[in-house]
Amino acid sequence: MKKFLLLGLLMCLSATMVFSLGKKDATGKYKIGVSMPTQSLQRWNQDGANMKTQLEAAGYAVDLQYAGDNDIPTQVNQIENMITGGCSALVIAAIDGSSLTEVLKSAKEKNIPVIAYDRLIMNSDAVKFYATFDNTKVGTMQGQYIADKLNLRNAEGPFNIELVTGDPGDNNVNFFFGGAMSVLKPYIDSGKLVVKSGQTAQAQAATPNWSTEESQRRFENIITSVGYGPDGEKLDAVLCSNDSTANGVTNALVNAGYTKDNFPILTGQDCDKPSVKNMNAGIQAMSVFKDTRTLASRVVSMINSLAKNTSPEVNDTKTYNNGIGVVPSYLCEPIVVEPKDIQKALIDSGYYKPADIQ
Ligand code: BGC
């Protein structure tokens, strides 16, 4: 009997341990460490700024750090300092989801909960929750957009397409590319869509660090080797997993002489300012909008729940296994933005001022 009581007590204790923050700092506040991957992409600057503003408004102290330009050792160091510096919780957008296992061991030892922000952190049991957008849906939206615009269901084809995705260390890439290919692969298999470069595998379509320069370089090689061009081989669509890679492809296409009158259908993600400008100019066809304010407020509400020793709200407990187990997740809703949607989704919502995207 005593044994069962003890076991029950232990189970209760470990359950409450999950729903709590680490210690408060010397000023009596909970300090939240926010680790962002880079300052060179607009979205992470916005994510960091939103997190800081919203956390401070909710009464937390914030230690916000950017890891240079996607520098993994810098991110590991910064997280180490957050742990030794008395942070009560860590919110981390990992550069490489598999590079934080070691450093997060001491977070676990100190009962500092880790929330994976936007990108899942792999192989660590310090990761208690994951807040992101529905990443598979982002990919299926991009694939479906191309399928609809080319009318793949009814048109005879064949159509030429090329594929561009992101950094191999970013777990999201599996979902973005996987979601898009769930729509496009049957058409590639049937021959209605043709990838003339032959680069159909995720690894071949990858772009290290999601770099605009890298995607431009790769796409220039594809244009040259296949002979794509306004007067050459026809290019009907380019699947790009996000805006930073779409911008590289755009540069390569514009340099090859493409204009708004013959531009291939080009997808993106984030509604970054340069891409919104390209949509307004009739070049990029669409982008998937993920309102970073929504994601930040979701994470703040997770932290509020932990501060009250209650369980944060999640809406997915199946999809995101980090190698140790499924991480309870909250998936926010992405939306498709085409030029006709820019006013409502991006201006009326207060995300951008008109001058930002002119
Ligand atoms: C994010 C995208 C972003 C990409 C590059 C991904 O993990 O989900 O929104 O475009 O990283 O920063």
Boltz pocket constraint, residues with backbone or C-beta under 6 A from the ligand:
constraints:
  - pocket:
      binder: B
      contacts: [[A, 41], [A, 43], [A, 118], [A, 119], [A, 166], [A, 170], [A, 172], [A, 209], [A, 210], [A, 241], [A, 242], [A, 243], [A, 244], [A, 269], [A, 270], [A, 290]]
      max_distance: 6.0
